[in-house]
Amino acid sequence: MAKVKSKRGRPVSVWTPEHLKEVEKKIIKYTDETDCPIIAEFAYQSNILREQLYQYPELTYSIKRLINKKETYLERYGLEKNNTMAIFSLKQLGWKDNQDSETTQSQKITIKLPSEFGN
């Protein structure tokens, strides 16, 4: 990672293609070795700001892969341990847990006004 001086004098990290490849390999390794990978945990352990990871399109695939594994793990664990999670998961797939019912009722209402109103 190269450091370049910004206009304000603070160093700015510039990630070279080589550094991006190295970070991508680390993300893939972390994802493969962790039951429930968390992008914030990876960033913390790697001494990288999480927001910085999202700035590089070269890392998009490995980050999405990490998130997919996390989502899969959480859904599977939730389905095994928690009925509420199963219901939530099914709702995400379009299921509903309520019945749609329609009632129509017509009723004639007559209102009589007092005579002082002209009736």
C-alpha positions as a LaTeX table, in Angstrom:
\begin{tabular}{lrrr}
\hline
Residue & $x$ (\AA) & $y$ (\AA) & $z$ (\AA) \\
\hline
Met1 & 0.00 & 0.00 & 0.00 \\
Ala2 & 1.53 & 3.26 & $-1.10$ \\
Lys3 & 1.11 & 6.53 & 0.78 \\
Val4 & 0.52 & 9.72 & $-1.20$ \\
Lys5 & 0.31 & 13.18 & 0.30 \\
Ser6 & $-3.06$ & 14.85 & $-0.19$ \\
Lys7 & $-3.59$ & 18.58 & $-0.73$ \\
Arg8 & $-4.10$ & 19.02 & 3.00 \\
Gly9 & $-0.87$ & 17.23 & 3.87 \\
Arg10 & $-2.41$ & 14.06 & 5.34 \\
Pro11 & $-1.23$ & 10.78 & 3.85 \\
Val12 & $-3.80$ & 8.93 & 1.74 \\
Ser13 & $-3.65$ & 5.20 & 1.16 \\
Val14 & $-3.46$ & 4.19 & $-2.47$ \\
Trp15 & $-3.94$ & 0.49 & $-3.01$ \\
Thr16 & $-1.88$ & $-0.94$ & $-5.82$ \\
Pro17 & $-3.24$ & $-3.80$ & $-7.97$ \\
Glu18 & $-0.85$ & $-6.12$ & $-6.11$ \\
His19 & $-2.16$ & $-5.01$ & $-2.73$ \\
Leu20 & $-5.77$ & $-5.46$ & $-3.91$ \\
Lys21 & $-4.97$ & $-9.04$ & $-5.00$ \\
Glu22 & $-3.45$ & $-9.69$ & $-1.57$ \\
Val23 & $-6.52$ & $-8.31$ & 0.22 \\
Glu24 & $-8.82$ & $-10.32$ & $-2.04$ \\
Lys25 & $-6.93$ & $-13.53$ & $-1.18$ \\
Lys26 & $-7.21$ & $-12.68$ & 2.52 \\
Ile27 & $-10.98$ & $-12.14$ & 2.22 \\
Ile28 & $-11.40$ & $-15.48$ & 0.43 \\
Lys29 & $-9.26$ & $-17.30$ & 3.02 \\
Tyr30 & $-11.14$ & $-15.67$ & 5.90 \\
Thr31 & $-14.48$ & $-16.58$ & 4.29 \\
Asp32 & $-13.47$ & $-20.19$ & 3.73 \\
Glu33 & $-12.09$ & $-20.64$ & 7.26 \\
Thr34 & $-14.87$ & $-18.90$ & 9.21 \\
Asp35 & $-18.29$ & $-20.45$ & 9.92 \\
Cys36 & $-20.08$ & $-17.10$ & 9.97 \\
Pro37 & $-17.83$ & $-14.51$ & 8.32 \\
Ile38 & $-18.43$ & $-10.84$ & 9.14 \\
Ile39 & $-16.96$ & $-8.11$ & 6.94 \\
Ala40 & $-16.42$ & $-5.76$ & 9.92 \\
Glu41 & $-14.52$ & $-8.51$ & 11.76 \\
Phe42 & $-12.33$ & $-9.17$ & 8.72 \\
Ala43 & $-11.56$ & $-5.46$ & 8.37 \\
Tyr44 & $-10.71$ & $-5.14$ & 12.07 \\
Gln45 & $-8.46$ & $-8.21$ & 12.08 \\
Ser46 & $-6.74$ & $-6.95$ & 8.91 \\
Asn47 & $-6.30$ & $-3.41$ & 10.25 \\
Ile48 & $-8.36$ & $-2.02$ & 7.36 \\
Leu49 & $-11.32$ & 0.33 & 7.53 \\
Arg50 & $-14.43$ & $-1.54$ & 6.44 \\
Glu51 & $-15.58$ & 1.40 & 4.33 \\
Gln52 & $-12.29$ & 1.28 & 2.45 \\
Leu53 & $-13.02$ & $-2.26$ & 1.25 \\
Tyr54 & $-16.18$ & $-1.08$ & $-0.53$ \\
Gln55 & $-14.26$ & 1.55 & $-2.51$ \\
Tyr56 & $-12.58$ & $-0.99$ & $-4.77$ \\
Pro57 & $-14.67$ & $-2.77$ & $-7.43$ \\
Glu58 & $-11.94$ & $-5.43$ & $-7.60$ \\
Leu59 & $-13.09$ & $-6.67$ & $-4.16$ \\
Thr60 & $-16.82$ & $-6.76$ & $-4.94$ \\
Tyr61 & $-17.02$ & $-10.47$ & $-5.78$ \\
Ser62 & $-15.11$ & $-11.66$ & $-2.71$ \\
Ile63 & $-17.11$ & $-9.35$ & $-0.42$ \\
Lys64 & $-20.44$ & $-10.58$ & $-1.87$ \\
Arg65 & $-19.23$ & $-14.17$ & $-1.49$ \\
Leu66 & $-18.46$ & $-13.48$ & 2.19 \\
Ile67 & $-21.90$ & $-11.92$ & 2.71 \\
Asn68 & $-23.62$ & $-14.85$ & 0.96 \\
Lys69 & $-21.88$ & $-17.33$ & 3.25 \\
Lys70 & $-22.86$ & $-15.29$ & 6.31 \\
Glu71 & $-26.48$ & $-15.06$ & 5.17 \\
Thr72 & $-26.59$ & $-18.81$ & 4.46 \\
Tyr73 & $-25.12$ & $-19.64$ & 7.87 \\
Leu74 & $-27.50$ & $-17.35$ & 9.76 \\
Glu75 & $-30.55$ & $-18.59$ & 7.91 \\
Arg76 & $-29.63$ & $-22.26$ & 8.35 \\
Tyr77 & $-28.84$ & $-21.79$ & 12.06 \\
Gly78 & $-32.03$ & $-19.80$ & 12.53 \\
Leu79 & $-34.14$ & $-22.42$ & 10.79 \\
Glu80 & $-32.67$ & $-25.19$ & 12.93 \\
Lys81 & $-33.05$ & $-23.36$ & 16.23 \\
Asn82 & $-35.91$ & $-20.92$ & 15.93 \\
Asn83 & $-39.44$ & $-21.20$ & 14.49 \\
Thr84 & $-39.68$ & $-17.42$ & 14.24 \\
Met85 & $-36.67$ & $-17.43$ & 11.94 \\
Ala86 & $-38.34$ & $-20.02$ & 9.74 \\
Ile87 & $-41.41$ & $-17.80$ & 9.46 \\
Phe88 & $-39.23$ & $-14.78$ & 8.69 \\
Ser89 & $-37.35$ & $-16.74$ & 6.04 \\
Leu90 & $-40.56$ & $-17.90$ & 4.38 \\
Lys91 & $-41.91$ & $-14.33$ & 4.36 \\
Gln92 & $-38.79$ & $-13.25$ & 2.48 \\
Leu93 & $-39.76$ & $-15.82$ & $-0.16$ \\
Gly94 & $-43.21$ & $-14.29$ & $-0.48$ \\
Trp95 & $-45.19$ & $-16.41$ & 1.97 \\
Lys96 & $-47.84$ & $-14.74$ & 4.14 \\
Asp97 & $-49.08$ & $-15.70$ & 7.56 \\
Asn98 & $-52.38$ & $-13.86$ & 7.38 \\
Gln99 & $-55.60$ & $-14.56$ & 5.58 \\
Asp100 & $-57.07$ & $-12.03$ & 3.23 \\
Ser101 & $-60.78$ & $-11.71$ & 3.78 \\
Glu102 & $-63.20$ & $-9.34$ & 2.22 \\
Thr103 & $-66.50$ & $-8.40$ & 3.71 \\
Thr104 & $-69.11$ & $-6.32$ & 2.01 \\
Gln105 & $-72.11$ & $-5.11$ & 3.84 \\
Ser106 & $-74.67$ & $-2.59$ & 2.77 \\
Gln107 & $-77.06$ & $-0.99$ & 5.12 \\
Lys108 & $-79.49$ & 1.85 & 4.51 \\
Ile109 & $-79.36$ & 4.55 & 7.13 \\
Thr110 & $-82.04$ & 7.20 & 7.38 \\
Ile111 & $-81.33$ & 10.36 & 9.31 \\
Lys112 & $-84.24$ & 12.55 & 10.33 \\
Leu113 & $-83.46$ & 16.12 & 11.08 \\
Pro114 & $-85.48$ & 18.16 & 13.55 \\
Ser115 & $-88.21$ & 20.39 & 12.08 \\
Glu116 & $-86.27$ & 23.60 & 12.75 \\
Phe117 & $-83.88$ & 22.56 & 9.95 \\
Gly118 & $-86.64$ & 22.82 & 7.37 \\
Asn119 & $-88.06$ & 19.28 & 7.27 \\
\hline
\end{tabular}
